[in-house]
Amino acid sequence: MTDVRVKAEQAFKAHFGANPEFLSYAPGRVNLIGEHTDYNDGFVMPCAIGFGTAIAARKNGTDTMRVLAVDIDGDTDSFKVTSDMDRHPDKTWSNYLRGVTKLICDKGYKFEGLDLAICGDVPLGAGLSSSASLEVSFGNLVSQAFGLNIDLQDIALIGQAAEAFIGCKCGIMDQTISACGKDGCALRLDCRSLEKVHVKVPAGLEVLIVNSNVKHALVGGEYNERREQCENAAKILGVKALRDATMDMLNAKKDAMDDVTYRRARHVITEDDRVLAAVSAFEKGDLDELAKLMYASHCSMRDDFEITIPEIDGLVEIIREATDGKGAVRMTGGGFGGSVVAVLPPSDVEKVKAAIDAKYEKIAGRKATIIETKACDGAVFTTL
């Protein structure tokens, strides 16, 4: 058992005065490559990480969810099991649960209330999908506890729709990897067909996540604005989504769009190509090629999609310098803060850590948090 699972059980007993019947868990994720391609029907390659959200629960025989958020200063909420659901005006964390509840009801499933204690260790605002982890853990809990037998990919789709209920029109990547991750593997996901191919992380490589500790929040204008710009570019190009476009098509229509729209589309089109090339590099264990692809991805996010910040750019350059330009590193997540991800041989990990400790605070005015992880399994449910 991980600490968060133990904590969730203990908190449940203390708050509700009874033992939980169920324990649900779903991990966060780190995206190795393929940023902002998911809602453009493109390709991504994330892996689930060893940090996630645990929910201890018990049926309460009512039509109400009664929730304890252990990590939000023990905050609580309660809401009816109904499709006629309103967002809470203040408790953002609860709106993810409300959204999932509403959407399962919308699909015609019948279920009752639960008492819930939620505990997670995905760093909030780090770009590691704490919200997807919560949605998938809760959705799978409801499905399993009430015998609804909802497929894990459908749980992921419900989680994605819950984000839209809250106000963020995200893609399907985060929820899919949280639901369907596999130990020791990244996932090549086709975000149109939802075809999933598990790609083994090459032996002898480690995944290092470095949290800039500049928090981002995707429920806001920047993310949705990028999506609208991409949709506008697809409309000008006459395609369903940028997944269907090529650079030749884009260049032929360059004069029909403004420079910002052109650059947004160029990022997505070239990023899709980079994902497929990175899958091949992974399969061959070619770290040099992976490093080139990940840095090209970062530069594209910085210059064309404009979602990096100086602290994130600084972290990427610190890691590249510490590895003589051979470290595979890029920003990960939606942008405007969050984390970078690096794929490194174990021999480089300590010198990268030392370089970050020595240099990052000078450029950022704060320390970074370094997280060593591996590719992990997706959602799990246990009857206690």
Secondary structure, DSSP 8 states (H G I E B T S, - for coil): --HHHHHHHHHHHHHHSS--SEEEEEEEEEEEE--S-GGGT-EEEEEEEEEEEEEEEEE-SSSEEEEEETTTTTEEEEEESSSS----SS-HHHHHHHHHHHHHHHTT-----EEEEEEE-S-TTSSS-HHHHHHHHHHHHHHHHTT----HHHHHHHHHHHHHHHT----SHHHHHHHH--TTEEEEEETTT--EEEEE--TT-EEEEEE-S-----SSHHHHHHHHHHHHHHHHHTSSSGGG--HHHHHHTGGGS-HHHHHHHHHHHHHHHHHHHHHHHHHHT-HHHHHHHHHHHHHHHHHTS----HHHHHHHHHHHHHTTT-SEEEEESSSSS-EEEEEE-HHHHHHHHHHHHHHHHHHHSS--EEEEE------EEEE-
